[in-house]
Amino acid sequence: MDSTEPKTETLSETENYMAWRAEEPDGETTYHLELNNLTVHFFEEEWKEFLTLVDGLLQG
């Protein structure tokens, strides 16, 4: 594998949606949500805040 390519891992997937993580070559971890034709990118701190938001929605 090319050392300039991120190492990716699928976190969860349905027929239309996917969440995945990328370990970037510079050491940064990024998270990605693919929602049909929309992709949302998060840095680690943003991802943690997003998960807190989703948790609040689920408990709501």
PyMOL Python script that loads the backbone (N, CA, C, O; Angstrom):
from pymol import cmd

cmd.read_pdbstr("""\
ATOM      1  N   MET A   1       0.851  -1.202   0.000  1.00  0.00           N
ATOM      2  CA  MET A   1       0.000   0.000   0.000  1.00  0.00           C
ATOM      3  C   MET A   1       0.877   1.239   0.000  1.00  0.00           C
ATOM      4  O   MET A   1       1.905   1.278   0.677  1.00  0.00           O
ATOM      5  N   ASP A   2       0.482   2.235  -0.745  1.00  0.00           N
ATOM      6  CA  ASP A   2       1.184   3.508  -0.820  1.00  0.00           C
ATOM      7  C   ASP A   2       1.075   4.211   0.534  1.00  0.00           C
ATOM      8  O   ASP A   2      -0.014   4.314   1.097  1.00  0.00           O
ATOM      9  N   SER A   3       2.220   4.701   1.059  1.00  0.00           N
ATOM     10  CA  SER A   3       2.208   5.341   2.378  1.00  0.00           C
ATOM     11  C   SER A   3       1.492   6.685   2.369  1.00  0.00           C
ATOM     12  O   SER A   3       1.251   7.254   3.434  1.00  0.00           O
ATOM     13  N   THR A   4       1.142   7.210   1.184  1.00  0.00           N
ATOM     14  CA  THR A   4       0.398   8.463   1.125  1.00  0.00           C
ATOM     15  C   THR A   4      -1.109   8.220   1.119  1.00  0.00           C
ATOM     16  O   THR A   4      -1.884   9.175   1.168  1.00  0.00           O
ATOM     17  N   GLU A   5      -1.530   6.976   1.059  1.00  0.00           N
ATOM     18  CA  GLU A   5      -2.950   6.630   1.065  1.00  0.00           C
ATOM     19  C   GLU A   5      -3.416   6.386   2.494  1.00  0.00           C
ATOM     20  O   GLU A   5      -2.707   5.739   3.266  1.00  0.00           O
ATOM     21  N   PRO A   6      -4.598   6.891   2.866  1.00  0.00           N
ATOM     22  CA  PRO A   6      -5.111   6.632   4.218  1.00  0.00           C
ATOM     23  C   PRO A   6      -5.537   5.172   4.366  1.00  0.00           C
ATOM     24  O   PRO A   6      -5.928   4.524   3.395  1.00  0.00           O
ATOM     25  N   LYS A   7      -5.454   4.671   5.589  1.00  0.00           N
ATOM     26  CA  LYS A   7      -5.977   3.346   5.922  1.00  0.00           C
ATOM     27  C   LYS A   7      -7.432   3.552   6.328  1.00  0.00           C
ATOM     28  O   LYS A   7      -7.710   4.303   7.263  1.00  0.00           O
ATOM     29  N   THR A   8      -8.363   2.895   5.637  1.00  0.00           N
ATOM     30  CA  THR A   8      -9.784   3.116   5.898  1.00  0.00           C
ATOM     31  C   THR A   8     -10.430   1.892   6.523  1.00  0.00           C
ATOM     32  O   THR A   8      -9.978   0.761   6.342  1.00  0.00           O
ATOM     33  N   GLU A   9     -11.501   2.151   7.265  1.00  0.00           N
ATOM     34  CA  GLU A   9     -12.278   1.088   7.914  1.00  0.00           C
ATOM     35  C   GLU A   9     -13.754   1.482   7.886  1.00  0.00           C
ATOM     36  O   GLU A   9     -14.110   2.584   8.304  1.00  0.00           O
ATOM     37  N   THR A  10     -14.604   0.597   7.401  1.00  0.00           N
ATOM     38  CA  THR A  10     -16.043   0.829   7.434  1.00  0.00           C
ATOM     39  C   THR A  10     -16.536   0.603   8.858  1.00  0.00           C
ATOM     40  O   THR A  10     -16.283  -0.448   9.446  1.00  0.00           O
ATOM     41  N   LEU A  11     -17.239   1.587   9.410  1.00  0.00           N
ATOM     42  CA  LEU A  11     -17.765   1.496  10.773  1.00  0.00           C
ATOM     43  C   LEU A  11     -19.167   0.903  10.792  1.00  0.00           C
ATOM     44  O   LEU A  11     -19.504   0.120  11.679  1.00  0.00           O
ATOM     45  N   SER A  12     -19.983   1.282   9.808  1.00  0.00           N
ATOM     46  CA  SER A  12     -21.349   0.773   9.702  1.00  0.00           C
ATOM     47  C   SER A  12     -21.845   1.064   8.299  1.00  0.00           C
ATOM     48  O   SER A  12     -21.422   2.024   7.656  1.00  0.00           O
ATOM     49  N   GLU A  13     -22.774   0.192   7.830  1.00  0.00           N
ATOM     50  CA  GLU A  13     -23.252   0.359   6.466  1.00  0.00           C
ATOM     51  C   GLU A  13     -24.665  -0.201   6.341  1.00  0.00           C
ATOM     52  O   GLU A  13     -24.978  -1.261   6.883  1.00  0.00           O
ATOM     53  N   THR A  14     -25.511   0.531   5.619  1.00  0.00           N
ATOM     54  CA  THR A  14     -26.838   0.049   5.256  1.00  0.00           C
ATOM     55  C   THR A  14     -26.931   0.115   3.731  1.00  0.00           C
ATOM     56  O   THR A  14     -25.936   0.384   3.058  1.00  0.00           O
ATOM     57  N   GLU A  15     -28.101  -0.124   3.199  1.00  0.00           N
ATOM     58  CA  GLU A  15     -28.271  -0.087   1.746  1.00  0.00           C
ATOM     59  C   GLU A  15     -27.932   1.284   1.158  1.00  0.00           C
ATOM     60  O   GLU A  15     -27.374   1.366   0.064  1.00  0.00           O
ATOM     61  N   ASN A  16     -28.266   2.364   1.880  1.00  0.00           N
ATOM     62  CA  ASN A  16     -28.081   3.718   1.348  1.00  0.00           C
ATOM     63  C   ASN A  16     -27.056   4.575   2.083  1.00  0.00           C
ATOM     64  O   ASN A  16     -26.690   5.643   1.591  1.00  0.00           O
ATOM     65  N   TYR A  17     -26.590   4.138   3.237  1.00  0.00           N
ATOM     66  CA  TYR A  17     -25.716   4.965   4.061  1.00  0.00           C
ATOM     67  C   TYR A  17     -24.475   4.191   4.492  1.00  0.00           C
ATOM     68  O   TYR A  17     -24.487   2.965   4.597  1.00  0.00           O
ATOM     69  N   MET A  18     -23.392   4.953   4.740  1.00  0.00           N
ATOM     70  CA  MET A  18     -22.171   4.319   5.227  1.00  0.00           C
ATOM     71  C   MET A  18     -21.408   5.306   6.093  1.00  0.00           C
ATOM     72  O   MET A  18     -21.341   6.497   5.790  1.00  0.00           O
ATOM     73  N   ALA A  19     -20.834   4.797   7.173  1.00  0.00           N
ATOM     74  CA  ALA A  19     -19.929   5.568   8.017  1.00  0.00           C
ATOM     75  C   ALA A  19     -18.580   4.865   7.972  1.00  0.00           C
ATOM     76  O   ALA A  19     -18.496   3.647   8.133  1.00  0.00           O
ATOM     77  N   TRP A  20     -17.519   5.650   7.751  1.00  0.00           N
ATOM     78  CA  TRP A  20     -16.186   5.058   7.704  1.00  0.00           C
ATOM     79  C   TRP A  20     -15.154   6.002   8.292  1.00  0.00           C
ATOM     80  O   TRP A  20     -15.361   7.211   8.396  1.00  0.00           O
ATOM     81  N   ARG A  21     -14.027   5.399   8.676  1.00  0.00           N
ATOM     82  CA  ARG A  21     -12.938   6.137   9.332  1.00  0.00           C
ATOM     83  C   ARG A  21     -11.696   6.018   8.457  1.00  0.00           C
ATOM     84  O   ARG A  21     -11.468   4.986   7.826  1.00  0.00           O
ATOM     85  N   ALA A  22     -10.904   7.071   8.425  1.00  0.00           N
ATOM     86  CA  ALA A  22      -9.637   7.053   7.695  1.00  0.00           C
ATOM     87  C   ALA A  22      -8.512   7.475   8.620  1.00  0.00           C
ATOM     88  O   ALA A  22      -8.580   8.519   9.269  1.00  0.00           O
ATOM     89  N   GLU A  23      -7.481   6.653   8.673  1.00  0.00           N
ATOM     90  CA  GLU A  23      -6.246   7.002   9.381  1.00  0.00           C
ATOM     91  C   GLU A  23      -5.348   7.642   8.335  1.00  0.00           C
ATOM     92  O   GLU A  23      -4.781   6.955   7.486  1.00  0.00           O
ATOM     93  N   GLU A  24      -5.223   8.970   8.405  1.00  0.00           N
ATOM     94  CA  GLU A  24      -4.474   9.714   7.398  1.00  0.00           C
ATOM     95  C   GLU A  24      -2.968   9.532   7.603  1.00  0.00           C
ATOM     96  O   GLU A  24      -2.527   9.266   8.721  1.00  0.00           O
ATOM     97  N   PRO A  25      -2.174   9.674   6.535  1.00  0.00           N
ATOM     98  CA  PRO A  25      -0.720   9.506   6.643  1.00  0.00           C
ATOM     99  C   PRO A  25      -0.064  10.462   7.644  1.00  0.00           C
ATOM    100  O   PRO A  25       0.995  10.154   8.190  1.00  0.00           O
ATOM    101  N   ASP A  26      -0.693  11.633   7.890  1.00  0.00           N
ATOM    102  CA  ASP A  26      -0.123  12.595   8.836  1.00  0.00           C
ATOM    103  C   ASP A  26      -0.501  12.293  10.285  1.00  0.00           C
ATOM    104  O   ASP A  26      -0.160  13.060  11.187  1.00  0.00           O
ATOM    105  N   GLY A  27      -1.213  11.169  10.517  1.00  0.00           N
ATOM    106  CA  GLY A  27      -1.587  10.779  11.873  1.00  0.00           C
ATOM    107  C   GLY A  27      -2.976  11.229  12.285  1.00  0.00           C
ATOM    108  O   GLY A  27      -3.482  10.785  13.315  1.00  0.00           O
ATOM    109  N   GLU A  28      -3.599  12.090  11.517  1.00  0.00           N
ATOM    110  CA  GLU A  28      -4.959  12.565  11.808  1.00  0.00           C
ATOM    111  C   GLU A  28      -5.968  11.465  11.495  1.00  0.00           C
ATOM    112  O   GLU A  28      -5.812  10.733  10.517  1.00  0.00           O
ATOM    113  N   THR A  29      -7.001  11.349  12.325  1.00  0.00           N
ATOM    114  CA  THR A  29      -8.113  10.439  12.053  1.00  0.00           C
ATOM    115  C   THR A  29      -9.298  11.269  11.596  1.00  0.00           C
ATOM    116  O   THR A  29      -9.672  12.239  12.255  1.00  0.00           O
ATOM    117  N   THR A  30      -9.889  10.893  10.473  1.00  0.00           N
ATOM    118  CA  THR A  30     -11.078  11.569   9.982  1.00  0.00           C
ATOM    119  C   THR A  30     -12.207  10.564   9.860  1.00  0.00           C
ATOM    120  O   THR A  30     -11.979   9.367   9.685  1.00  0.00           O
ATOM    121  N   TYR A  31     -13.435  11.073   9.956  1.00  0.00           N
ATOM    122  CA  TYR A  31     -14.634  10.242   9.881  1.00  0.00           C
ATOM    123  C   TYR A  31     -15.502  10.782   8.759  1.00  0.00           C
ATOM    124  O   TYR A  31     -15.517  11.983   8.491  1.00  0.00           O
ATOM    125  N   HIS A  32     -16.227   9.877   8.105  1.00  0.00           N
ATOM    126  CA  HIS A  32     -16.991  10.247   6.925  1.00  0.00           C
ATOM    127  C   HIS A  32     -18.348   9.561   6.957  1.00  0.00           C
ATOM    128  O   HIS A  32     -18.446   8.362   7.221  1.00  0.00           O
ATOM    129  N   LEU A  33     -19.395  10.336   6.685  1.00  0.00           N
ATOM    130  CA  LEU A  33     -20.748   9.802   6.544  1.00  0.00           C
ATOM    131  C   LEU A  33     -21.162   9.968   5.093  1.00  0.00           C
ATOM    132  O   LEU A  33     -21.172  11.081   4.567  1.00  0.00           O
ATOM    133  N   GLU A  34     -21.501   8.876   4.455  1.00  0.00           N
ATOM    134  CA  GLU A  34     -22.027   8.928   3.094  1.00  0.00           C
ATOM    135  C   GLU A  34     -23.528   8.692   3.185  1.00  0.00           C
ATOM    136  O   GLU A  34     -23.981   7.615   3.575  1.00  0.00           O
ATOM    137  N   LEU A  35     -24.292   9.717   2.818  1.00  0.00           N
ATOM    138  CA  LEU A  35     -25.747   9.689   2.905  1.00  0.00           C
ATOM    139  C   LEU A  35     -26.294   9.887   1.496  1.00  0.00           C
ATOM    140  O   LEU A  35     -26.503  11.016   1.051  1.00  0.00           O
ATOM    141  N   ASN A  36     -26.522   8.781   0.803  1.00  0.00           N
ATOM    142  CA  ASN A  36     -26.874   8.826  -0.617  1.00  0.00           C
ATOM    143  C   ASN A  36     -25.784   9.577  -1.370  1.00  0.00           C
ATOM    144  O   ASN A  36     -24.644   9.115  -1.404  1.00  0.00           O
ATOM    145  N   ASN A  37     -26.098  10.722  -1.976  1.00  0.00           N
ATOM    146  CA  ASN A  37     -25.092  11.440  -2.756  1.00  0.00           C
ATOM    147  C   ASN A  37     -24.415  12.566  -1.974  1.00  0.00           C
ATOM    148  O   ASN A  37     -23.757  13.418  -2.571  1.00  0.00           O
ATOM    149  N   LEU A  38     -24.564  12.583  -0.671  1.00  0.00           N
ATOM    150  CA  LEU A  38     -23.943  13.589   0.191  1.00  0.00           C
ATOM    151  C   LEU A  38     -22.917  12.917   1.089  1.00  0.00           C
ATOM    152  O   LEU A  38     -23.213  11.898   1.713  1.00  0.00           O
ATOM    153  N   THR A  39     -21.715  13.474   1.162  1.00  0.00           N
ATOM    154  CA  THR A  39     -20.700  12.968   2.092  1.00  0.00           C
ATOM    155  C   THR A  39     -20.338  14.083   3.051  1.00  0.00           C
ATOM    156  O   THR A  39     -20.041  15.200   2.628  1.00  0.00           O
ATOM    157  N   VAL A  40     -20.361  13.783   4.355  1.00  0.00           N
ATOM    158  CA  VAL A  40     -19.995  14.742   5.391  1.00  0.00           C
ATOM    159  C   VAL A  40     -18.690  14.253   6.013  1.00  0.00           C
ATOM    160  O   VAL A  40     -18.574  13.087   6.389  1.00  0.00           O
ATOM    161  N   HIS A  41     -17.708  15.152   6.118  1.00  0.00           N
ATOM    162  CA  HIS A  41     -16.393  14.813   6.650  1.00  0.00           C
ATOM    163  C   HIS A  41     -16.223  15.453   8.027  1.00  0.00           C
ATOM    164  O   HIS A  41     -16.603  16.606   8.229  1.00  0.00           O
ATOM    165  N   PHE A  42     -15.654  14.706   8.971  1.00  0.00           N
ATOM    166  CA  PHE A  42     -15.446  15.181  10.339  1.00  0.00           C
ATOM    167  C   PHE A  42     -13.998  14.937  10.765  1.00  0.00           C
ATOM    168  O   PHE A  42     -13.420  13.900  10.440  1.00  0.00           O
ATOM    169  N   PHE A  43     -13.417  15.886  11.486  1.00  0.00           N
ATOM    170  CA  PHE A  43     -12.199  15.608  12.235  1.00  0.00           C
ATOM    171  C   PHE A  43     -12.630  14.911  13.525  1.00  0.00           C
ATOM    172  O   PHE A  43     -13.817  14.904  13.853  1.00  0.00           O
ATOM    173  N   GLU A  44     -11.693  14.333  14.249  1.00  0.00           N
ATOM    174  CA  GLU A  44     -12.030  13.512  15.419  1.00  0.00           C
ATOM    175  C   GLU A  44     -12.868  14.262  16.458  1.00  0.00           C
ATOM    176  O   GLU A  44     -13.836  13.710  16.981  1.00  0.00           O
ATOM    177  N   GLU A  45     -12.510  15.504  16.758  1.00  0.00           N
ATOM    178  CA  GLU A  45     -13.257  16.268  17.763  1.00  0.00           C
ATOM    179  C   GLU A  45     -14.693  16.518  17.301  1.00  0.00           C
ATOM    180  O   GLU A  45     -15.629  16.450  18.097  1.00  0.00           O
ATOM    181  N   GLU A  46     -14.856  16.804  16.025  1.00  0.00           N
ATOM    182  CA  GLU A  46     -16.189  17.031  15.469  1.00  0.00           C
ATOM    183  C   GLU A  46     -17.009  15.743  15.490  1.00  0.00           C
ATOM    184  O   GLU A  46     -18.209  15.774  15.763  1.00  0.00           O
ATOM    185  N   TRP A  47     -16.369  14.619  15.204  1.00  0.00           N
ATOM    186  CA  TRP A  47     -17.045  13.320  15.217  1.00  0.00           C
ATOM    187  C   TRP A  47     -17.592  13.013  16.606  1.00  0.00           C
ATOM    188  O   TRP A  47     -18.727  12.561  16.748  1.00  0.00           O
ATOM    189  N   LYS A  48     -16.773  13.264  17.633  1.00  0.00           N
ATOM    190  CA  LYS A  48     -17.211  13.015  19.014  1.00  0.00           C
ATOM    191  C   LYS A  48     -18.422  13.876  19.355  1.00  0.00           C
ATOM    192  O   LYS A  48     -19.358  13.400  19.997  1.00  0.00           O
ATOM    193  N   GLU A  49     -18.412  15.128  18.936  1.00  0.00           N
ATOM    194  CA  GLU A  49     -19.552  16.009  19.187  1.00  0.00           C
ATOM    195  C   GLU A  49     -20.781  15.526  18.424  1.00  0.00           C
ATOM    196  O   GLU A  49     -21.891  15.558  18.956  1.00  0.00           O
ATOM    197  N   PHE A  50     -20.594  15.080  17.184  1.00  0.00           N
ATOM    198  CA  PHE A  50     -21.700  14.546  16.392  1.00  0.00           C
ATOM    199  C   PHE A  50     -22.314  13.327  17.069  1.00  0.00           C
ATOM    200  O   PHE A  50     -23.537  13.199  17.119  1.00  0.00           O
ATOM    201  N   LEU A  51     -21.477  12.429  17.590  1.00  0.00           N
ATOM    202  CA  LEU A  51     -21.995  11.252  18.288  1.00  0.00           C
ATOM    203  C   LEU A  51     -22.777  11.643  19.541  1.00  0.00           C
ATOM    204  O   LEU A  51     -23.769  10.994  19.872  1.00  0.00           O
ATOM    205  N   THR A  52     -22.348  12.688  20.239  1.00  0.00           N
ATOM    206  CA  THR A  52     -23.094  13.198  21.392  1.00  0.00           C
ATOM    207  C   THR A  52     -24.466  13.703  20.943  1.00  0.00           C
ATOM    208  O   THR A  52     -25.468  13.462  21.616  1.00  0.00           O
ATOM    209  N   LEU A  53     -24.510  14.398  19.817  1.00  0.00           N
ATOM    210  CA  LEU A  53     -25.771  14.875  19.257  1.00  0.00           C
ATOM    211  C   LEU A  53     -26.700  13.710  18.932  1.00  0.00           C
ATOM    212  O   LEU A  53     -27.874  13.736  19.300  1.00  0.00           O
ATOM    213  N   VAL A  54     -26.189  12.691  18.247  1.00  0.00           N
ATOM    214  CA  VAL A  54     -26.993  11.532  17.871  1.00  0.00           C
ATOM    215  C   VAL A  54     -27.490  10.797  19.116  1.00  0.00           C
ATOM    216  O   VAL A  54     -28.640  10.360  19.166  1.00  0.00           O
ATOM    217  N   ASP A  55     -26.624  10.665  20.114  1.00  0.00           N
ATOM    218  CA  ASP A  55     -27.030  10.030  21.360  1.00  0.00           C
ATOM    219  C   ASP A  55     -28.196  10.785  21.998  1.00  0.00           C
ATOM    220  O   ASP A  55     -29.145  10.170  22.484  1.00  0.00           O
ATOM    221  N   GLY A  56     -28.123  12.116  21.997  1.00  0.00           N
ATOM    222  CA  GLY A  56     -29.209  12.924  22.530  1.00  0.00           C
ATOM    223  C   GLY A  56     -30.512  12.723  21.757  1.00  0.00           C
ATOM    224  O   GLY A  56     -31.592  12.685  22.347  1.00  0.00           O
ATOM    225  N   LEU A  57     -30.404  12.596  20.449  1.00  0.00           N
ATOM    226  CA  LEU A  57     -31.586  12.346  19.630  1.00  0.00           C
ATOM    227  C   LEU A  57     -32.215  10.997  19.962  1.00  0.00           C
ATOM    228  O   LEU A  57     -33.438  10.879  20.050  1.00  0.00           O
ATOM    229  N   LEU A  58     -31.386   9.995  20.143  1.00  0.00           N
ATOM    230  CA  LEU A  58     -31.871   8.644  20.433  1.00  0.00           C
ATOM    231  C   LEU A  58     -32.502   8.552  21.820  1.00  0.00           C
ATOM    232  O   LEU A  58     -33.427   7.767  22.028  1.00  0.00           O
ATOM    233  N   GLN A  59     -32.014   9.341  22.762  1.00  0.00           N
ATOM    234  CA  GLN A  59     -32.560   9.324  24.113  1.00  0.00           C
ATOM    235  C   GLN A  59     -33.775  10.223  24.259  1.00  0.00           C
ATOM    236  O   GLN A  59     -34.545  10.099  25.212  1.00  0.00           O
ATOM    237  N   GLY A  60     -33.940  11.140  23.294  1.00  0.00           N
ATOM    238  CA  GLY A  60     -34.947  12.181  23.342  1.00  0.00           C
ATOM    239  C   GLY A  60     -36.332  11.723  23.375  1.00  0.00           C
ATOM    240  O   GLY A  60     -37.251  12.541  23.417  1.00  0.00           O
TER     241      GLY A  60
END
""", "prot")
cmd.dss("prot")
cmd.show_as("cartoon", "prot")
cmd.util.cbc("prot")
cmd.orient("prot")
